[in-house]
Amino acid sequence: MIIANHCHIWPEKHSLDKSIKELVKDLKRYYIDGAVVYPPIPPFSNDISRYFPEGNQNKWITRIVEGYDMILIPWCTIDINNDPIAQIEEAHSLGCKGFKMHPQHQGFIPNSEKMFSIYEKISDLGLPILFHAGYHSPRPWDTLPRYFDDVSREFPKLKIIIEHMGMPFYDEAIVVAIHRKNVYLGLTRMIRIDGLFRLKIKEGGDIRLMILEDDGSEVFLPQSLYLHPKKLEDYIRTIGSDKFIWGLDWPYSRRPDVYIEVIDKLNISYIDKVRILGRNILRLSGM
């Protein structure tokens, strides 16, 4: 069973191309069994709150997943400036299976004490929390993996996913995960793929980007920033496949087959691949 973690969806009336209907089409196209879905996070959700029931993106995400013939797992988010404890309790009551946070966009450093009451409540409820970490956003050093080491020590029962493995600070992420039982590593859009797929430079723009030769819509940072598959194999052997979770980052990536093929070619066991491609995120989601 393959589950695509890390899928962002938006209300259909705001963006049909980023709606859950389009996600389901893509999942079926590539024979993927389900996904973990996130609503827009604050502050982005504030600008489109009119599309949510009572202006609440968490109510929307837990309702929108109903009625589909595949596994769609709702994770919620938190406006840290607007009674976050009440939001967490409500999300839990709605059936939320975890929380997605984006420190750079939401304006916090992960190990800041102002976040501790939020972490404590999520930990008490037994839910996991995934943090964006690394270069896909400005100021990657604001989410260095070492900060999550502080959080994991302060809250040893809080299940933490360091997404993108803190790209490109992979070794630091491994150091945290290898000795912190409650820390997991997300493999979303950061595995090097140019050993199997042909890429070319994307012309124009301020940042040097690359695209697939056969699909100009699939965009990558320079491959030297990504984690080489051989290095990933070494990490998996070192700390165990139960620590790693593949994610898609839909709709910003719509080619799950690329990353699934890279993982399938890794020199690791079949059960390792099963865990990474779905079983681990199902377990953390309590399913």
One Martini backbone bead per residue (centre of mass of N, CA, C, O) as a GRO file, in nm:
protein
  287
    1MET     BB    1   0.094   0.038   0.024
    2ILE     BB    2   0.038   0.374  -0.090
    3ILE     BB    3   0.127   0.687   0.076
    4ALA     BB    4   0.081   1.033   0.040
    5ASN     BB    5   0.244   1.253   0.181
    6HIS     BB    6   0.206   1.580   0.160
    7CYS     BB    7  -0.093   1.730   0.086
    8HIS     BB    8  -0.215   2.008  -0.072
    9ILE     BB    9  -0.528   2.176  -0.026
   10TRP     BB   10  -0.796   2.349  -0.196
   11PRO     BB   11  -1.051   2.517  -0.269
   12GLU     BB   12  -1.231   2.494  -0.551
   13LYS     BB   13  -1.319   2.803  -0.570
   14HIS     BB   14  -1.014   2.894  -0.571
   15SER     BB   15  -0.868   2.599  -0.682
   16LEU     BB   16  -0.910   2.345  -0.890
   17ASP     BB   17  -0.607   2.240  -0.935
   18LYS     BB   18  -0.596   2.213  -0.587
   19SER     BB   19  -0.797   1.997  -0.543
   20ILE     BB   20  -0.920   1.697  -0.436
   21LYS     BB   21  -1.003   1.596  -0.715
   22GLU     BB   22  -0.718   1.621  -0.842
   23LEU     BB   23  -0.571   1.443  -0.649
   24VAL     BB   24  -0.727   1.182  -0.701
   25LYS     BB   25  -0.649   1.162  -0.997
   26ASP     BB   26  -0.343   1.136  -0.949
   27LEU     BB   27  -0.345   0.887  -0.769
   28LYS     BB   28  -0.481   0.699  -0.978
   29ARG     BB   29  -0.276   0.731  -1.209
   30TYR     BB   30  -0.041   0.603  -0.988
   31TYR     BB   31  -0.153   0.388  -0.786
   32ILE     BB   32  -0.254   0.534  -0.521
   33ASP     BB   33  -0.418   0.477  -0.207
   34GLY     BB   34  -0.327   0.761  -0.067
   35ALA     BB   35  -0.353   1.047   0.174
   36VAL     BB   36  -0.212   1.329   0.319
   37VAL     BB   37  -0.396   1.619   0.424
   38TYR     BB   38  -0.382   1.977   0.382
   39PRO     BB   39  -0.440   2.279   0.470
   40PRO     BB   40  -0.418   2.588   0.473
   41ILE     BB   41  -0.200   2.800   0.616
   42PRO     BB   42  -0.109   3.017   0.822
   43PRO     BB   43  -0.181   3.306   0.646
   44PHE     BB   44  -0.325   3.192   0.384
   45SER     BB   45  -0.611   3.119   0.503
   46ASN     BB   46  -0.711   3.412   0.564
   47ASP     BB   47  -0.767   3.493   0.252
   48ILE     BB   48  -0.987   3.217   0.231
   49SER     BB   49  -1.209   3.184   0.466
   50ARG     BB   50  -1.484   3.191   0.298
   51TYR     BB   51  -1.450   2.870   0.215
   52PHE     BB   52  -1.502   2.806   0.513
   53PRO     BB   53  -1.637   2.680   0.781
   54GLU     BB   54  -1.644   2.944   0.976
   55GLY     BB   55  -1.341   2.999   0.879
   56ASN     BB   56  -1.242   2.679   0.904
   57GLN     BB   57  -0.992   2.470   0.792
   58ASN     BB   58  -1.036   2.216   0.978
   59LYS     BB   59  -1.328   2.160   0.910
   60TRP     BB   60  -1.284   2.128   0.610
   61ILE     BB   61  -1.073   1.890   0.598
   62THR     BB   62  -1.256   1.678   0.761
   63ARG     BB   63  -1.488   1.686   0.534
   64ILE     BB   64  -1.358   1.660   0.237
   65VAL     BB   65  -1.269   1.343   0.269
   66GLU     BB   66  -1.543   1.253   0.221
   67GLY     BB   67  -1.653   1.003  -0.023
   68TYR     BB   68  -1.398   0.835  -0.090
   69ASP     BB   69  -1.219   0.550  -0.259
   70MET     BB   70  -0.998   0.636  -0.033
   71ILE     BB   71  -0.723   0.729   0.153
   72LEU     BB   72  -0.800   1.018   0.364
   73ILE     BB   73  -0.589   1.217   0.573
   74PRO     BB   74  -0.642   1.447   0.825
   75TRP     BB   75  -0.461   1.737   0.865
   76CYS     BB   76  -0.371   2.008   1.060
   77THR     BB   77  -0.372   2.345   1.185
   78ILE     BB   78  -0.218   2.654   1.329
   79ASP     BB   79  -0.293   2.951   1.494
   80ILE     BB   80  -0.061   3.090   1.709
   81ASN     BB   81  -0.242   3.383   1.751
   82ASN     BB   82  -0.534   3.201   1.811
   83ASP     BB   83  -0.596   2.999   2.036
   84PRO     BB   84  -0.438   2.710   2.001
   85ILE     BB   85  -0.561   2.512   2.207
   86ALA     BB   86  -0.850   2.518   2.098
   87GLN     BB   87  -0.776   2.419   1.815
   88ILE     BB   88  -0.662   2.145   1.894
   89GLU     BB   89  -0.913   2.032   2.034
   90GLU     BB   90  -1.101   2.059   1.792
   91ALA     BB   91  -0.942   1.891   1.586
   92HIS     BB   92  -0.957   1.630   1.746
   93SER     BB   93  -1.275   1.616   1.747
   94LEU     BB   94  -1.282   1.605   1.417
   95GLY     BB   95  -1.026   1.391   1.332
   96CYS     BB   96  -0.750   1.462   1.362
   97LYS     BB   97  -0.408   1.308   1.293
   98GLY     BB   98  -0.252   1.592   1.271
   99PHE     BB   99   0.026   1.832   1.224
  100LYS     BB  100   0.103   2.130   1.032
  101MET     BB  101   0.413   2.316   1.012
  102HIS     BB  102   0.556   2.662   0.932
  103PRO     BB  103   0.788   2.851   1.058
  104GLN     BB  104   0.851   3.067   0.843
  105HIS     BB  105   0.548   3.149   0.778
  106GLN     BB  106   0.460   3.165   1.104
  107GLY     BB  107   0.690   3.292   1.293
  108PHE     BB  108   0.898   3.054   1.408
  109ILE     BB  109   1.092   2.883   1.638
  110PRO     BB  110   1.084   2.561   1.733
  111ASN     BB  111   1.243   2.619   2.034
  112SER     BB  112   1.039   2.803   2.137
  113GLU     BB  113   0.867   2.868   2.431
  114LYS     BB  114   0.599   2.971   2.293
  115MET     BB  115   0.541   2.656   2.188
  116PHE     BB  116   0.507   2.459   2.437
  117SER     BB  117   0.196   2.446   2.479
  118ILE     BB  118   0.143   2.316   2.207
  119TYR     BB  119   0.312   2.060   2.240
  120GLU     BB  120   0.178   1.956   2.495
  121LYS     BB  121  -0.105   1.914   2.379
  122ILE     BB  122  -0.032   1.723   2.148
  123SER     BB  123   0.099   1.511   2.327
  124ASP     BB  124  -0.147   1.448   2.509
  125LEU     BB  125  -0.313   1.346   2.240
  126GLY     BB  126  -0.108   1.169   2.051
  127LEU     BB  127   0.000   1.356   1.827
  128PRO     BB  128   0.142   1.455   1.544
  129ILE     BB  129   0.424   1.656   1.405
  130LEU     BB  130   0.491   1.860   1.121
  131PHE     BB  131   0.791   2.010   0.988
  132HIS     BB  132   0.916   2.237   0.824
  133ALA     BB  133   1.253   2.191   0.671
  134GLY     BB  134   1.446   2.419   0.505
  135TYR     BB  135   1.499   2.530   0.160
  136HIS     BB  136   1.201   2.571   0.039
  137SER     BB  137   1.260   2.825   0.214
  138PRO     BB  138   1.330   3.076   0.375
  139ARG     BB  139   1.555   3.047   0.610
  140PRO     BB  140   1.673   2.744   0.684
  141TRP     BB  141   1.816   2.811   0.970
  142ASP     BB  142   1.531   2.823   1.131
  143THR     BB  143   1.525   2.475   1.077
  144LEU     BB  144   1.721   2.325   1.225
  145PRO     BB  145   1.745   2.012   1.354
  146ARG     BB  146   1.847   2.094   1.644
  147TYR     BB  147   1.574   2.215   1.740
  148PHE     BB  148   1.427   1.932   1.759
  149ASP     BB  149   1.595   1.823   1.985
  150ASP     BB  150   1.487   2.011   2.201
  151VAL     BB  151   1.189   1.927   2.174
  152SER     BB  152   1.225   1.616   2.221
  153ARG     BB  153   1.332   1.650   2.514
  154GLU     BB  154   1.090   1.814   2.635
  155PHE     BB  155   0.900   1.603   2.441
  156PRO     BB  156   0.917   1.260   2.440
  157LYS     BB  157   0.601   1.204   2.324
  158LEU     BB  158   0.649   1.369   2.076
  159LYS     BB  159   0.571   1.341   1.740
  160ILE     BB  160   0.834   1.400   1.500
  161ILE     BB  161   0.863   1.567   1.180
  162ILE     BB  162   1.132   1.615   0.959
  163GLU     BB  163   1.109   1.780   0.688
  164HIS     BB  164   1.328   1.728   0.426
  165MET     BB  165   1.561   1.675   0.629
  166GLY     BB  166   1.656   1.983   0.633
  167MET     BB  167   1.731   2.095   0.378
  168PRO     BB  168   2.079   2.014   0.358
  169PHE     BB  169   2.080   1.888   0.678
  170TYR     BB  170   2.109   1.566   0.702
  171ASP     BB  171   2.314   1.489   0.924
  172GLU     BB  172   2.169   1.640   1.150
  173ALA     BB  173   1.906   1.477   1.135
  174ILE     BB  174   2.033   1.204   1.205
  175VAL     BB  175   2.143   1.275   1.483
  176VAL     BB  176   1.863   1.312   1.602
  177ALA     BB  177   1.714   1.039   1.518
  178ILE     BB  178   1.918   0.823   1.641
  179HIS     BB  179   1.849   0.937   1.966
  180ARG     BB  180   1.533   0.996   1.896
  181LYS     BB  181   1.244   0.820   1.919
  182ASN     BB  182   1.038   1.082   1.835
  183VAL     BB  183   1.195   1.095   1.553
  184TYR     BB  184   1.132   1.189   1.212
  185LEU     BB  185   1.171   1.151   0.842
  186GLY     BB  186   1.125   1.343   0.561
  187LEU     BB  187   1.092   1.256   0.188
  188THR     BB  188   1.034   1.551   0.050
  189ARG     BB  189   1.175   1.672  -0.220
  190MET     BB  190   1.512   1.537  -0.162
  191ILE     BB  191   1.572   1.329  -0.385
  192ARG     BB  192   1.783   1.218  -0.600
  193ILE     BB  193   1.709   1.171  -0.977
  194ASP     BB  194   1.952   1.185  -1.205
  195GLY     BB  195   2.006   0.865  -1.227
  196LEU     BB  196   1.704   0.818  -1.387
  197PHE     BB  197   1.663   1.122  -1.482
  198ARG     BB  198   1.616   1.375  -1.710
  199LEU     BB  199   1.761   1.699  -1.707
  200LYS     BB  200   1.703   2.062  -1.714
  201ILE     BB  201   1.726   2.384  -1.756
  202LYS     BB  202   1.551   2.655  -1.638
  203GLU     BB  203   1.444   2.925  -1.785
  204GLY     BB  204   1.475   3.174  -1.598
  205GLY     BB  205   1.486   3.357  -1.333
  206ASP     BB  206   1.649   3.389  -1.011
  207ILE     BB  207   1.655   3.076  -0.988
  208ARG     BB  208   1.808   2.781  -1.009
  209LEU     BB  209   1.654   2.546  -1.224
  210MET     BB  210   1.478   2.233  -1.284
  211ILE     BB  211   1.371   1.989  -1.534
  212LEU     BB  212   1.208   1.773  -1.700
  213GLU     BB  213   1.236   1.676  -2.022
  214ASP     BB  214   0.919   1.546  -2.022
  215ASP     BB  215   0.844   1.777  -1.778
  216GLY     BB  216   0.811   2.120  -1.724
  217SER     BB  217   0.633   2.114  -1.443
  218GLU     BB  218   0.880   1.970  -1.303
  219VAL     BB  219   1.047   2.106  -1.027
  220PHE     BB  220   1.395   2.184  -0.942
  221LEU     BB  221   1.659   2.188  -0.778
  222PRO     BB  222   1.964   2.148  -0.755
  223GLN     BB  223   2.091   1.827  -0.717
  224SER     BB  224   2.320   1.891  -0.501
  225LEU     BB  225   2.090   1.937  -0.266
  226TYR     BB  226   2.033   1.648  -0.278
  227LEU     BB  227   1.979   1.321  -0.187
  228HIS     BB  228   2.152   1.052  -0.222
  229PRO     BB  229   2.062   0.727  -0.248
  230LYS     BB  230   2.315   0.604  -0.111
  231LYS     BB  231   2.285   0.771   0.146
  232LEU     BB  232   2.004   0.672   0.220
  233GLU     BB  233   2.078   0.380   0.258
  234ASP     BB  234   2.267   0.432   0.493
  235TYR     BB  235   2.061   0.557   0.683
  236ILE     BB  236   1.867   0.317   0.696
  237ARG     BB  237   2.075   0.116   0.815
  238THR     BB  238   2.141   0.289   1.072
  239ILE     BB  239   1.815   0.366   1.183
  240GLY     BB  240   1.585   0.275   1.008
  241SER     BB  241   1.279   0.260   0.828
  242ASP     BB  242   1.083   0.368   1.065
  243LYS     BB  243   1.194   0.687   1.018
  244PHE     BB  244   1.059   0.701   0.724
  245ILE     BB  245   0.882   0.948   0.499
  246TRP     BB  246   0.699   0.973   0.230
  247GLY     BB  247   0.652   1.255   0.002
  248LEU     BB  248   0.505   1.489  -0.240
  249ASP     BB  249   0.389   1.795  -0.253
  250TRP     BB  250   0.111   1.853  -0.323
  251PRO     BB  251   0.106   2.040  -0.629
  252TYR     BB  252   0.426   2.086  -0.666
  253SER     BB  253   0.400   1.774  -0.709
  254ARG     BB  254   0.293   1.540  -0.995
  255ARG     BB  255   0.539   1.295  -0.970
  256PRO     BB  256   0.547   1.016  -0.794
  257ASP     BB  257   0.701   0.814  -0.979
  258VAL     BB  258   0.985   0.921  -0.942
  259TYR     BB  259   1.023   0.860  -0.631
  260ILE     BB  260   0.929   0.569  -0.628
  261GLU     BB  261   1.152   0.462  -0.814
  262VAL     BB  262   1.391   0.538  -0.639
  263ILE     BB  263   1.305   0.370  -0.394
  264ASP     BB  264   1.279   0.095  -0.547
  265LYS     BB  265   1.606   0.102  -0.621
  266LEU     BB  266   1.687   0.050  -0.356
  267ASN     BB  267   1.918  -0.125  -0.133
  268ILE     BB  268   1.650  -0.264   0.006
  269SER     BB  269   1.395  -0.387   0.150
  270TYR     BB  270   1.068  -0.446   0.115
  271ILE     BB  271   0.982  -0.352   0.403
  272ASP     BB  272   1.117  -0.079   0.386
  273LYS     BB  273   0.941   0.030   0.153
  274VAL     BB  274   0.667  -0.003   0.291
  275ARG     BB  275   0.719   0.192   0.519
  276ILE     BB  276   0.799   0.451   0.358
  277LEU     BB  277   0.529   0.436   0.151
  278GLY     BB  278   0.309   0.409   0.435
  279ARG     BB  279   0.319   0.265   0.715
  280ASN     BB  280   0.434   0.496   0.892
  281ILE     BB  281   0.206   0.711   0.852
  282LEU     BB  282  -0.021   0.533   0.954
  283ARG     BB  283   0.089   0.491   1.237
  284LEU     BB  284   0.108   0.798   1.319
  285SER     BB  285  -0.213   0.829   1.247
  286GLY     BB  286  -0.363   0.576   1.383
  287MET     BB  287  -0.397   0.321   1.134
   0.00000   0.00000   0.00000
